[in-house]
Amino acid sequence: MTRLPLQSTRYNRLQESLAQALGLGIPGSWRVRSLQMLALMAGFYLGANLTTYVNDQIPGGRPSAVLLMVVVVELMIRLRSRLIRGRPPLGWVLCDNLRIGAVYSVVLEAFKVGT
């Protein structure tokens, strides 16, 4: 079943012109874009909460937790670069957005703590 193109309404033209002006290259339908944004926010939430939880559970504290996270992120990047060539499917894009959100939350936490 093919999808019909969007009607050229004033709102749709405004939305497209704003996206081009801001350089937002998020293709796809509203469902794909909202899933991508939710993955970013979920990654931020998980990264913020997971680091505080792991900080208490792992011996060595914060440095060990950050080292563990860096290793996991690096493995995800290398696995993706070996398996996917060209445009990645939605699952990999969501995984990347989770990773980006988690890394952003850890960096933000480091700035707040001052380390």
CYANA upper distance limits for C-alpha pairs under 8 A (distance plus 0.5 A):
  6 LEU  CA     12 ASN  CA      8.40
  7 GLN  CA     12 ASN  CA      8.04
  8 SER  CA     12 ASN  CA      6.61
  8 SER  CA     13 ARG  CA      6.94
  9 THR  CA     13 ARG  CA      6.72
 10 ARG  CA     14 LEU  CA      6.55
 11 TYR  CA     15 GLN  CA      6.57
 12 ASN  CA     16 GLU  CA      6.67
 13 ARG  CA     17 SER  CA      6.59
 14 LEU  CA     18 LEU  CA      6.59
 15 GLN  CA     19 ALA  CA      6.68
 16 GLU  CA     20 GLN  CA      6.69
 17 SER  CA     21 ALA  CA      6.53
 18 LEU  CA     22 LEU  CA      6.54
 19 ALA  CA     23 GLY  CA      6.37
 19 ALA  CA     24 LEU  CA      5.56
 19 ALA  CA     25 GLY  CA      7.92
 20 GLN  CA     24 LEU  CA      6.84
 20 GLN  CA     25 GLY  CA      8.34
 26 ILE  CA     33 ARG  CA      7.19
 27 PRO  CA     33 ARG  CA      7.87
 28 GLY  CA     32 VAL  CA      6.24
 28 GLY  CA     33 ARG  CA      7.05
 29 SER  CA     33 ARG  CA      6.87
 30 TRP  CA     34 SER  CA      6.40
 31 ARG  CA     35 LEU  CA      6.63
 32 VAL  CA     36 GLN  CA      6.70
 32 VAL  CA     90 LEU  CA      8.31
 33 ARG  CA     37 MET  CA      6.78
 34 SER  CA     38 LEU  CA      6.52
 35 LEU  CA     39 ALA  CA      6.56
 35 LEU  CA     94 LEU  CA      7.84
 36 GLN  CA     40 LEU  CA      6.87
 36 GLN  CA     93 VAL  CA      7.86
 36 GLN  CA     94 LEU  CA      6.29
 36 GLN  CA     97 ASN  CA      7.06
 37 MET  CA     41 MET  CA      6.81
 37 MET  CA     97 ASN  CA      8.34
 38 LEU  CA     42 ALA  CA      6.42
 39 ALA  CA     43 GLY  CA      6.46
 39 ALA  CA     94 LEU  CA      6.22
 39 ALA  CA     95 CYS  CA      8.07
 39 ALA  CA     97 ASN  CA      6.01
 39 ALA  CA     98 LEU  CA      5.63
 39 ALA  CA    101 GLY  CA      8.19
 40 LEU  CA     44 PHE  CA      6.76
 40 LEU  CA     94 LEU  CA      8.44
 40 LEU  CA     97 ASN  CA      5.35
 40 LEU  CA     98 LEU  CA      5.73
 40 LEU  CA     99 ARG  CA      8.37
 40 LEU  CA    100 ILE  CA      7.25
 40 LEU  CA    101 GLY  CA      5.25
 40 LEU  CA    102 ALA  CA      8.47
 41 MET  CA     45 TYR  CA      6.68
 41 MET  CA     98 LEU  CA      8.15
 41 MET  CA    101 GLY  CA      6.80
 42 ALA  CA     46 LEU  CA      6.48
 42 ALA  CA     98 LEU  CA      6.98
 42 ALA  CA    101 GLY  CA      7.70
 43 GLY  CA     47 GLY  CA      6.33
 43 GLY  CA     97 ASN  CA      7.48
 43 GLY  CA     98 LEU  CA      4.53
 43 GLY  CA     99 ARG  CA      6.64
 43 GLY  CA    100 ILE  CA      7.49
 43 GLY  CA    101 GLY  CA      4.79
 43 GLY  CA    102 ALA  CA      5.05
 44 PHE  CA     48 ALA  CA      6.61
 44 PHE  CA     98 LEU  CA      7.84
 44 PHE  CA    100 ILE  CA      8.40
 44 PHE  CA    101 GLY  CA      4.69
 44 PHE  CA    102 ALA  CA      5.10
 44 PHE  CA    103 VAL  CA      8.07
 44 PHE  CA    104 TYR  CA      7.21
 44 PHE  CA    105 SER  CA      5.68
 45 TYR  CA     49 ASN  CA      6.71
 45 TYR  CA    101 GLY  CA      8.33
 45 TYR  CA    102 ALA  CA      7.80
 45 TYR  CA    105 SER  CA      8.11
 46 LEU  CA     50 LEU  CA      6.05
 46 LEU  CA    102 ALA  CA      6.96
 47 GLY  CA     51 THR  CA      6.55
 47 GLY  CA    101 GLY  CA      7.68
 47 GLY  CA    102 ALA  CA      4.59
 47 GLY  CA    103 VAL  CA      7.41
 47 GLY  CA    105 SER  CA      6.20
 47 GLY  CA    106 VAL  CA      6.82
 48 ALA  CA     52 THR  CA      7.27
 48 ALA  CA    102 ALA  CA      7.58
 48 ALA  CA    105 SER  CA      5.99
 48 ALA  CA    106 VAL  CA      6.92
 48 ALA  CA    109 GLU  CA      8.00
 49 ASN  CA     53 TYR  CA      6.74
 50 LEU  CA     54 VAL  CA      6.37
 51 THR  CA     55 ASN  CA      6.25
 51 THR  CA     62 ARG  CA      8.24
 51 THR  CA     65 ALA  CA      7.05
 51 THR  CA     66 VAL  CA      8.24
 51 THR  CA    106 VAL  CA      7.89
 52 THR  CA     56 ASP  CA      7.18
 53 TYR  CA     57 GLN  CA      6.98
 54 VAL  CA     58 ILE  CA      6.20
 54 VAL  CA     61 GLY  CA      8.19
 54 VAL  CA     62 ARG  CA      8.48
 54 VAL  CA     65 ALA  CA      6.56
 55 ASN  CA     61 GLY  CA      5.27
 55 ASN  CA     62 ARG  CA      5.71
 55 ASN  CA     64 SER  CA      8.48
 55 ASN  CA     65 ALA  CA      6.56
 56 ASP  CA     61 GLY  CA      7.01
 57 GLN  CA     61 GLY  CA      8.24
 58 ILE  CA     64 SER  CA      7.54
 58 ILE  CA     65 ALA  CA      7.49
 59 PRO  CA     64 SER  CA      7.94
 60 GLY  CA     64 SER  CA      6.09
 61 GLY  CA     65 ALA  CA      6.95
 62 ARG  CA     66 VAL  CA      6.63
 63 PRO  CA     67 LEU  CA      6.57
 64 SER  CA     68 LEU  CA      6.61
 65 ALA  CA     69 MET  CA      6.75
 66 VAL  CA     70 VAL  CA      6.62
 67 LEU  CA     71 VAL  CA      6.73
 68 LEU  CA     72 VAL  CA      6.80
 69 MET  CA     73 VAL  CA      6.60
 70 VAL  CA     74 GLU  CA      6.52
 71 VAL  CA     75 LEU  CA      6.65
 72 VAL  CA     76 MET  CA      6.74
 73 VAL  CA     77 ILE  CA      6.79
 73 VAL  CA     99 ARG  CA      7.33
 74 GLU  CA     78 ARG  CA      6.71
 75 LEU  CA     79 LEU  CA      6.48
 76 MET  CA     80 ARG  CA      6.61
 77 ILE  CA     81 SER  CA      6.69
 78 ARG  CA     82 ARG  CA      6.76
 79 LEU  CA     83 LEU  CA      6.68
 80 ARG  CA     84 ILE  CA      6.18
 80 ARG  CA     92 TRP  CA      8.12
 81 SER  CA     85 ARG  CA      7.67
 84 ILE  CA     88 PRO  CA      6.69
 88 PRO  CA     92 TRP  CA      6.53
 88 PRO  CA     93 VAL  CA      7.00
 89 PRO  CA     93 VAL  CA      6.98
 90 LEU  CA     94 LEU  CA      6.63
 91 GLY  CA     95 CYS  CA      6.71
 92 TRP  CA     96 ASP  CA      6.58
 93 VAL  CA     97 ASN  CA      6.69
 94 LEU  CA     98 LEU  CA      6.68
 95 CYS  CA     99 ARG  CA      6.76
 96 ASP  CA    100 ILE  CA      6.61
 97 ASN  CA    101 GLY  CA      6.57
 98 LEU  CA    102 ALA  CA      6.68
 99 ARG  CA    103 VAL  CA      6.65
100 ILE  CA    104 TYR  CA      6.59
101 GLY  CA    105 SER  CA      6.74
102 ALA  CA    106 VAL  CA      6.86
103 VAL  CA    107 VAL  CA      6.70
104 TYR  CA    108 LEU  CA      6.55
105 SER  CA    109 GLU  CA      6.54
106 VAL  CA    110 ALA  CA      6.67
107 VAL  CA    111 PHE  CA      6.86
108 LEU  CA    112 LYS  CA      6.78
109 GLU  CA    113 VAL  CA      6.63
110 ALA  CA    114 GLY  CA      6.26
110 ALA  CA    115 THR  CA      5.90
111 PHE  CA    115 THR  CA      7.12
